[in-house]
C-alpha cells in the first residue's frame, strides 16, 4: 500500500479533473516500489509506524509530483525534476535517522 494517495498528489499538483488519474496512479505505484526498494536494506517494508508513514507520505507525494512534472513539462534539464531530487535527499535523511536509531538500540 503506497504511503501517499492519489488525492494528495492531485492536491499538490492542483489537478481537479480525473483525466490524469491513471498516469498518476501508475507513478504512485512506481515511486512506492522504488522507495521501498531503497528502504529495504535498513527496515522492514512497507513501513508501518504512523509517524514514519506521515513523513513518507510527503516524500512520496513530492517524488510523484516531480516525476509527473518531468514527463509533462518540456525543457527540464538534468536526469530528473528538482522536486524528485529533493525527495531523494529527504529519503536519504530519513535513512540516516533510521540508521542512528538502530545503532542506539
N, C-alpha and C positions, 0 to 999 in steps of 0.2 A: 504494500500500500504506500503510495507516494507521501512525502512529507508535506507537500503543498496541494492545493486544489485548483481546478480549472477556474473557479470563480475568483480566487486570489490572483492568479496570473492575469486574467482579464481585467481585474480592477487596476492592477499596476500598469497594464498597457492601455488602459482607458478604452477597452473594446466593449461595446454594448450590444453587439449583434452576435449571432450564433454561427456566422459563416466561416469562422476560423477555428471552431471548436475541435474539429478532427485533427488539424495540424497541431494545435496547442496541446491536445491530449497526447498525441504521439511524442511531442517534445518533452512533456512531463514524464512520460514513461522512460524515454531515453536518458534524460538527466538523472532521474531517480536511480536507474540502473548504474549509471556512471558514479554517482555519489556513493552508493552502497559498495561498489567495487573498490573505490578509494578508501572507504572506511573499514572494509572487511579485515584487513590485517591488524587493526587496532581494537575493534569492538565487534560484538555480535550485531549483525544487521538483519532486518531493519531495526533501527534504534527504537526502543520502547519508552525510555524516560521522557516524561512530558516536557521538561524544561529543554532538553536537547532537541526534541522534536520541534519545539517552538523556534529555536534557533535555525534548525534545518529547514523549516518552512520558509523562512525569509531567504536563506541561501538558495534553496531550490527554486523558489519563485523568481528571484532575480536572475538566476542562471538561465532559466527557461526564457525569460524576457530578453536576455541578451542573445540567446540562440535565435529567437524569433526575429528580433531586430536585424541580426546579421543576415538572415535569409531574405527579409523584406525590404531592407534599406540599402540600395546600391551605394557603392563608394566607400564602404567601411574598410579602412586599411588594417592590415595585420591578419593573423590567423583566426581571430575571434573578436567579438564585440567587447568593448571595455567593461561592460556590465558582467559579462561572463568571466573575464579575467579577475574582476573584483570579487566575484562569488567564489572563485577558486582560492583566492587569498584568504577569504573568510573561512572557508572549509579547512585550509591549512592551519589557520589559527585555532580552530576548534580541535583539530587533531593534536596539536601541540598541547593544548589544555588537557585533553584526554590522556595523553602520554604522561603528563605530570601527575595527574590524579592517580593513575595506575602505579606509577613509581612510588608514590607516598603510601599506598595501601600495603 
